[in-house]
Amino acid sequence: MTFLAPGRLWLLLLVPLLVGLYLLLQWRRRTYTMRFTTMALLSSVAPRRPGWRRHVAAALMILTVALLVVAFARPQTEVRVPRERATIVVTIDVSISMRADDVPPSRLRAAQDAAKSFVEGLPEKFNVALVSFAGTANILVPPTTDRSAVLRAIDGLELAESTATGEAIFTSLDALKQVPADPENPDEPIPARVVLLSDGTRNIGRSVEEGIRAARDAGVPVYTIAFGTPFGVVEIEGQQTPVPVDEETMRQIAEGTGGQTYTATSGEELEQVYADIGSSVGYTTEEQEVTARWVGFAVLAALATAVASVFLLGRLP
């Protein structure tokens, strides 16, 4: 925590001063009582006080002063705030290999469920686009804040042949070009991320390397998810064909574009990955003044002081 007016923290020296004065008053009161009474009469002149409880109200009052001083110094701290005008492109592989059931009920179905949870959890002001890819890549939903449109499109994903991972990156970048520019800052780049989920190796279209260069030139990090297990199998033309997940390609894309790479071998793991991505790309940390919070703490401490005085000492401070 930092302070916008740190010089005011010198007032915290009042705290040890108040503690010292309180202790001095307690000592003088006890000395006076002992001086002008006999031991026999002490119990009637100075009846037994409620022990440590009589100090509670004083301690709370001093705490109130300390909290008010901290508030007076205008504290600020890092808080998570949604990125303004942020755009997320959710890019999902719908190649035949996503039919594998090594992730029940299937890779595609698990990916759909997790992607919907991810979209629903993003801040309302976020633009979200949906891209699917197999032999080609298509923008199914351009950037929008209409979550229902994106969710319907995720439910409607259908499998197709081949895996054009490079094309998926290019098409995701094309989706971002449809975000309207900020009229007040037209040259300011849009805070954008591509979240690309795939399980297979590219076998058609422009290369992954070309896609990486394009994303890097555009300044758009690609967060990748390698989804599936090494033991996935699908039936193609009556034959069981292994479809192991291609983690290396996903890692290459993420590292080459400044994003992060993840692996998920179950629906539960995929949901956690999406949650982690949403936390890292959906918010930024900013210094914000939290004076009101500390004033609130001081008010609570003052109320506690009053309550302690009434119930423990029978009077208000």
N, C-alpha and C positions, 0 to 999 in steps of 0.2 A: 504494500500500500504506500502511496506517495501523497503529498499534500500540495495544494495550490498556494497556501499561505503558511509555509513551515515555520516562519518566524513567530507565529502565534503560539507555537508549542512551548515556548518559554513559560507560558502561563501554567504549564504542568508543575512548575516548581511550587505552586500553591498547594499541591497535594501533600508533599512531605511537610510543608509548613503547617497545614491544617492538622496533620497527624501529630506533629510535635506539640502544637497548642493544645490539642485534645488530651494528650498524655500529661502535659504540664498541669492542666486543670484538674485531671483526675488525681495527680499526685498532691497538689495543693489542697484539694478537698479532703483527702485522706489525712494529710498532716494537720489541717485545722481541726478536724474531728478528734484526732488523737491528742492534740494539745489542750483542748478545753473541756475534755470529759475524762472521767475516771474509767478504768476498765470495767468497773461494776455497772456504771451507767451507760457504757458505750452501746450496749445492745438496744437500749431504749431511745437514745439520742440519734443513733445512726442504725436503724433497723437493717436487717439483712436485705441486700438488694438482689435482684434477679440474676446474679452472676454474670456470665459472659453475654447473656441476652441483652443487657443494658447497653452493650457496645454495638449491637447490630444496626440500629438506626443511624448511629454516627458513621459507621463504615459505609452504609449505603449512601449517605449524604455525600461523603467524600468521593465515592464512586461516581455519583451524579455529576459532581464538579469536573472530574477527570473526563467523563464522556462529553460534557459540554465543551471543554477545551478542545478535544479532538475534533468535534464537529465545527468549532469556530475556525480551526485551521484548514477547513475545506478539504477533507480527504477524498482521494480518488483511487479507484482500483480497476483492474482489468475485468471486463465483463464480456460475455458472448452476445453478439448482436447479429441478426440476419444480414447477409450481404445485400446491399441495394442493387436492384436490377440484375441479380445473379441469374444465370441460365444453366440448367443441367440438361445434357443430352443423354438419355438412357438408350444405349445401343445394345441390342440383343441378337445373338446368333440363333438363327432358326434353321440351320442345316440339319440334314437327316440324322446326324450323330446325336442331336439333342433328343432323339426319341429313346435313347438308351435308358434302361430302368435301374442302373446302378445307384441312382438317386431316386428313390420312390416318390410319387408314382412314375415319374419320368423326369429327366433333366429339364425339359421344357416346362412342364407343369410346376415344378419346384421353383424354377427361375421366374415364372409368371407371378406366383404367389409372393415371392420375396420382392420382386420389382414393384408390385402394387403397394406393399407395405412401405417401401422406400419412398415412393412418390407421395403417398398420403402423409408421411412424416415430415416432408419438406415445408419450410415456411410458406405461408399463403402467397406472398408477393413474388415468389420465385417463378420464373418461366421454366417450363419443362417441355422437352421435345422427345419424341420416340422415333428411333430408327431401328429397322430390322434388316438383317442381311443373311443371305445364303449365297446363291450364284451371283446375285446383284444386291445392292443396298438401296433401301427406299426410306424416305421420310414419311412415316405413317401419320405423325402429328407434328406440325411445326410448333415452335416455341409458343407456349400459352400458359395462362394461369388457371385454365379450366381443367381441374384434376379429373373430372368425370370423363372427358374426352380421351385423356391419356389412359385411364384405367380400362375403358372399353376397348381401346386399341390393343392393350396388352392382352386382354382376354381373347382377342381375335387373332392372335399370332398363329400362323400356319407354317408347317415345315416345308422345306424345298431342298433341292440338291445343291451341292458344292458349298465352298466357304470362301468368300471374298473379303478377307479381313482388311486388306488395304483399302478396298472400296468403302468399307464401313467407316473408316476414319475420314476419308474425303467427304462422304455424304454427311457425316456428323458435323464437319466443319461448314458444309453448305447450309445445314439447318441453323447454325448460329448466325449466318449472314441475314437471316430473316427477322432477327430481333431488331426492332426500331431503335434508332440512335437516340441518345438523350438530347432533347432540343436545347438544353442549357449547356451541355458539354458534348457536342457532336463528335469531337475527336477523342474523347475518353474511351478506352477499350472496355468492352463489356466483361465483367467478371464471369467467366464461363469455365465449365468442366465437362468432359465427356466421360461417361462411365460405361465401359465396354465389357460385356460378358460374352465369353466364348469358350468352347471346349475343344475345338479342332484346329488343325493346321490349314493355313491358307493354301488353296489349290487353283485359284482362278482370279483374274482381275489384276489391278495394279498391285505392286509389291507392298509388303509391310514397311520396308525401308522408305519407299516414297511417301507413304502415309505419315510416317514418323517425321520426315522432313517438313511436310506440309503443316502438321500440328505444331511443330517447333517454331516454324516461321510465323504462324498465326498467334503464337504465345498461348496456346490452349493445352493444358496438361490433360493427359488421358489416364484415367484410373481404370485399371484392368482387373478382371476377375476370371481366373482359370477355374471353370466349374466342371466338376465330375471327378471320377476316379480313374486310375490306370487300368481298371478292369471292365470298362464299359464295352458292351457289345450290342450291335443292331443287326437285324436281318435285312440283307440287301439281295434281291433276286434269289431268294431261297437259301442264301448262305449267311452264316454267322460271321460278321465282320467286326474285328476289334476296333474300338474308337477311343483310345486312351486320350486323356486330357493333355493339351499342349501348353504346359506351364512356361516353357522357355520363350515362346513367342509373346505371351502376355507380359512376361517380365521385360522383354526387349522393348515393347511398345511403351510401357510405363517409364522405364528408365530413360528412354530416348526422348520423351516429351516432358519430363519433369513431374510425372504423376506418381502414383503408388500402385503396387501390384499386390493382389490378394489371391489366395486359393481357397476353395470351398469344396468339400466332398459330401455335403449333405444340405438339406433344405435349412436346417437350423443354423449351420455355419454360414450359409449364404445370407440369411437374414441378419446375422451379426456383422458380416462384412458390410452390408448395405448400411447398417446403423453407424458403423465406424466411418464410412465414407460420408454419410450425411452430416456427421458431426464435424468433419474436417473441411468439407467444401461448402457446407451450408451456412457456416457462421465464421465471423472473424472476431478477434479480440481487440477491444478498444478501451482506452482509459476514460472512465466516466466518473464524474463527481458523485459521491455518495453521502453528502452532508446530511440529507434528510434521514438516511438510515441511522446515523449516529445520534441525531437529535431524538429519533424514536427510542433508541436505547436509553438515552438520558431521561426521557419522559417515563419509561418503564421503571428505571432506577428510582426516580423521584416518587412515583406511586408506591413502590416497594418500601421506600423510607417512611412514607406516611402510614402505611399499613403496619409496619414493624413498630412504629412509635405508639400507635393506638393500642395494639394488642399486647405489646411487651412492656410498655411504660405507662399506658393509660392516658396518654396525652399526645397531641400533635407536636412535631418538632418545632 
